[in-house]
Amino acid sequence: MADAPPPRKPSTIAVTAGRPPHEADQPLNVPMTMAATYVAGGDLEYGRYGNPTWAAFEDALGALEGGRCLSFASGLAAVSTVLDLVGLDTRVVAPRHSYNGTVMQLADLESRGRLRAALVDVTDTDAIIAACEDASLVWLESPTNPALEVIDLEPVIEAAHAAGAYVAVDNTFATPLLQRPLDLGADLVVHSATKFLSGHADVVLGAVVTRDDDLFTVLKGRRDLVGAIPGTLEAWLALRGLRTLHLRVERAQANAQELVRRLADHPAIAEVRYPGFGAMVAIVLAQGAMAADLLTHKTSIWVHATSLGGVESTFERRRRWKSEASTIPEALVRMSVGIEDVDDLWDDLRAALDDVTA
Ligand SMILES: Cc1ncc(COP(=O)(O)O)c(C=O)c1O
């Protein structure tokens, strides 16, 4: 018997997964199936229950994360579906600097008596481990948005499981190319596919990936019932974006690492935060929030915009949002480094920084 082929590498998976079979006259790319309903008697039946274009995206992201994937209308729809798994009045542990939409959802659910949220400082591994006691869900996000803290995932996941809790990891910032939480023992991986996965700032989409068939069935049931389903065009665009994920992440990460080196010496900057990997950087302006606001209006390549993970470099002062945690410095500018030429990015940024300090 022939040996099994070696497992495919992530870049090959990104290019090959979710394709139609190699048969005569099959298109190379999955078509956009615009369908509200299907001829009865099959697996799909109705447009809220499934769609071949979503399925192709889900096959590809599932293969990259190493589990079964379900796509959702947005990252927050995916977050909300996972938070809905927990029993009434049970404890959910989460980073205090999780994405602010997640923190707002937890606060909203808590205010309605649905659950009890314990927000923790994830730089203190012992503190998260202690907080896992009696939790039904441990929600992790690493690196965190926008503080860029990194969680020591393995011991925390182990402690959460020992306490009988499920573990979900928001892997939006790292992508499955830099971190595969299911391999580290997590039960669920959550994505805002709006960001690096689709990569072109033209799609809002979310996803959950799991290896647990029971969890998959419950989540699919919730998606069928609540209807937070992706649009066909969004799933198609996200899959198209996913094909170049490895190239984009590699280039954006290299640009980020070079910019971090150059930023360190600039007198306008009090602090540079970078987890050591990925394309997200945060800088804290020495001269405060006004200088940070000024900076975001002085560049011609860097775009002042929220969101992240696109081919284009964007930045914003996070505390301009009233909902951002008060422990995030007022003068922190979160930067999503794109794939432009690094010298052009630096020249544009340095000129604006020089202007702000002048
Ligand atoms: C880490 C993280 N998780 C979840 C979300 C929510 O995703 P979406 O905007 O696709 O609903 C975001 C959005 O910024 C995010 O940054």
The ligand as an SDF file (V2000), in Angstrom:
LIG
                    3D

 16 16  0  0  0  0  0  0  0  0999 V2000
  -10.5750   40.6530   18.2230 C   0  0  0  0  0  0  0  0  0  0  0  0
  -11.9240   40.9330   17.6260 C   0  0  0  0  0  0  0  0  0  0  0  0
  -12.9200   40.0620   17.8390 N   0  0  0  0  0  0  0  0  0  0  0  0
  -14.1640   40.2700   17.3410 C   0  0  0  0  0  0  0  0  0  0  0  0
  -14.4500   41.3980   16.6010 C   0  0  0  0  0  0  0  0  0  0  0  0
  -15.8430   41.6180   16.0790 C   0  0  0  0  0  0  0  0  0  0  0  0
  -15.8970   41.3110   14.7230 O   0  0  0  0  0  0  0  0  0  0  0  0
  -16.8880   41.9940   13.6600 P   0  0  0  0  0  0  0  0  0  0  0  0
  -16.5490   43.4390   13.6000 O   0  0  0  0  0  0  0  0  0  0  0  0
  -16.6030   41.2100   12.4170 O   0  0  0  0  0  0  0  0  0  0  0  0
  -18.2880   41.7790   14.1690 O   0  0  0  0  0  0  0  0  0  0  0  0
  -13.4370   42.3250   16.3440 C   0  0  0  0  0  0  0  0  0  0  0  0
  -13.7270   43.5530   15.5640 C   0  0  0  0  0  0  0  0  0  0  0  0
  -12.9700   44.5190   15.5830 O   0  0  0  0  0  0  0  0  0  0  0  0
  -12.1410   42.0830   16.8710 C   0  0  0  0  0  0  0  0  0  0  0  0
  -11.1180   42.9510   16.6710 O   0  0  0  0  0  0  0  0  0  0  0  0
  1  2  1  0
  2  3  1  0
  2 15  2  0
  3  4  2  0
  4  5  1  0
  5  6  1  0
  5 12  2  0
  6  7  1  0
  7  8  1  0
  8  9  2  0
  8 10  1  0
  8 11  1  0
 12 13  1  0
 12 15  1  0
 13 14  2  0
 15 16  1  0
M  END
$$$$
